[in-house]
Amino acid sequence: MTIMMTETATEAKTRFGQILEKSQHEPVVIEKSGRNYAVVISFQEYERMAAIEDAHWAKMAEESRAEGFIGVDESANLIQSLLHAKT
């Protein structure tokens, strides 16, 4: 894991503008009560990470479909039929 700049929550409150600037170049860990509590990242980095996650789930969905799992419409129909089934 990459070593990141770390600030306490108190320091982060005092130096918030500087933390935001630093986060444009690298993640900044915020500690609270001696534990890692949050990470401040740039919006660009957030978008990059979100795109990676979206691509991962899209690939998983495609693999599932290729393996014969039912699709979105079939899933919705099955759920509806189960919800409206008489017991």
Summary of the structure (lengths in Angstrom):
residues: 87
radius of gyration: 21.7
end to end distance: 52.8
largest distance: 61.5
contacts: 177
relative contact order: 0.10
helix: 57%
strand: 17%
